[in-house]
Amino acid sequence: MIWNIIDCRERPYRWKSVNAIVESVEHDNCCTDADEAPESEPDKVVDYDEREGVSVEEAVRWASQQRCPVTLYLYDAGKGATNAGHSNAAGDSRL
């Protein structure tokens, strides 16, 4: 289930093909001014997962079906995936 969305797209009106990343929302607890999320059961935590080249609608549907509360990150196609610049929000001063 989605508890938060961080839109990192530089081209926010492009919706046909984006990269999407999910992480457990509890990862955000150490970010400045974050709401505090309860910790998920260890066997349900989603540390990191990604989808490349999906529509925004597909990304939202996929993130909504996760086994714990997640933050959904949206990136322009070609950005944000493992080798293209996403770093965990807890350690990312950009977010």
C-alpha positions as CSV (number, residue, x, y, z in Angstrom):
1,M,0.0,0.0,0.0
2,I,1.2,3.5,-0.8
3,W,1.7,5.8,2.1
4,N,3.8,8.4,0.3
5,I,4.8,9.4,-3.2
6,I,8.0,11.3,-4.0
7,D,8.0,12.6,-7.6
8,C,11.6,13.0,-8.8
9,R,10.7,13.5,-12.4
10,E,12.1,16.5,-14.2
11,R,9.4,16.0,-16.9
12,P,6.3,15.7,-14.7
13,Y,3.9,15.6,-17.6
14,R,5.4,12.4,-19.0
15,W,3.3,9.5,-17.8
16,K,3.6,6.8,-20.5
17,S,7.0,5.5,-19.4
18,V,8.7,6.2,-16.1
19,N,10.9,4.3,-13.6
20,A,9.3,3.5,-10.3
21,I,11.0,2.5,-7.0
22,V,9.4,1.4,-3.8
23,E,10.9,1.2,-0.3
24,S,9.2,0.6,3.0
25,V,7.9,3.9,4.3
26,E,9.7,3.3,7.6
27,H,12.9,4.1,5.7
28,D,11.7,7.7,5.8
29,N,11.6,7.9,9.6
30,C,15.1,9.4,9.8
31,C,14.4,12.1,7.2
32,T,13.9,15.6,8.5
33,D,10.3,16.5,9.1
34,A,9.0,13.0,8.2
35,D,5.9,11.5,9.8
36,E,6.9,8.5,11.9
37,A,5.7,5.2,10.4
38,P,5.6,2.1,12.5
39,E,8.1,-0.6,11.7
40,S,6.8,-3.4,9.5
41,E,7.2,-7.1,10.4
42,P,10.7,-8.1,9.2
43,D,9.3,-10.7,6.8
44,K,7.0,-8.1,5.2
45,V,9.5,-5.2,4.7
46,V,10.2,-4.1,1.2
47,D,13.7,-2.8,1.3
48,Y,13.9,-1.9,-2.4
49,D,12.2,-2.9,-5.6
50,E,11.9,-1.2,-9.0
51,R,10.1,-1.3,-12.3
52,E,11.5,0.4,-15.4
53,G,9.5,1.7,-18.3
54,V,6.1,1.5,-16.8
55,S,3.2,4.0,-16.9
56,V,2.4,6.1,-13.9
57,E,-0.8,4.2,-13.6
58,E,1.0,0.9,-13.6
59,A,3.5,2.2,-11.0
60,V,0.7,3.3,-8.7
61,R,-1.1,0.0,-9.1
62,W,2.1,-2.0,-8.5
63,A,3.1,0.0,-5.4
64,S,-0.5,-0.3,-4.0
65,Q,-0.1,-4.1,-4.0
66,Q,3.1,-4.2,-1.8
67,R,3.0,-6.3,1.3
68,C,3.8,-3.3,3.6
69,P,3.4,0.5,3.5
70,V,5.7,2.0,1.0
71,T,7.1,5.2,-0.4
72,L,6.8,5.3,-4.2
73,Y,9.5,7.2,-6.0
74,L,8.8,8.2,-9.6
75,Y,11.7,9.1,-12.0
76,D,11.9,10.0,-15.7
77,A,12.6,7.0,-18.0
78,G,16.3,6.2,-17.9
79,K,16.8,7.7,-14.4
80,G,16.5,6.6,-10.8
81,A,16.9,2.9,-11.2
82,T,19.7,1.0,-9.4
83,N,22.4,2.2,-11.8
84,A,20.9,5.6,-12.6
85,G,20.9,7.6,-9.4
86,H,18.4,6.6,-6.8
87,S,19.6,6.6,-3.3
88,N,17.6,5.7,-0.2
89,A,15.6,8.7,1.0
90,A,17.1,8.3,4.5
91,G,20.5,9.1,3.1
92,D,19.5,11.4,0.2
93,S,19.7,15.1,1.1
94,R,17.8,15.9,-2.2
95,L,14.6,14.5,-0.8
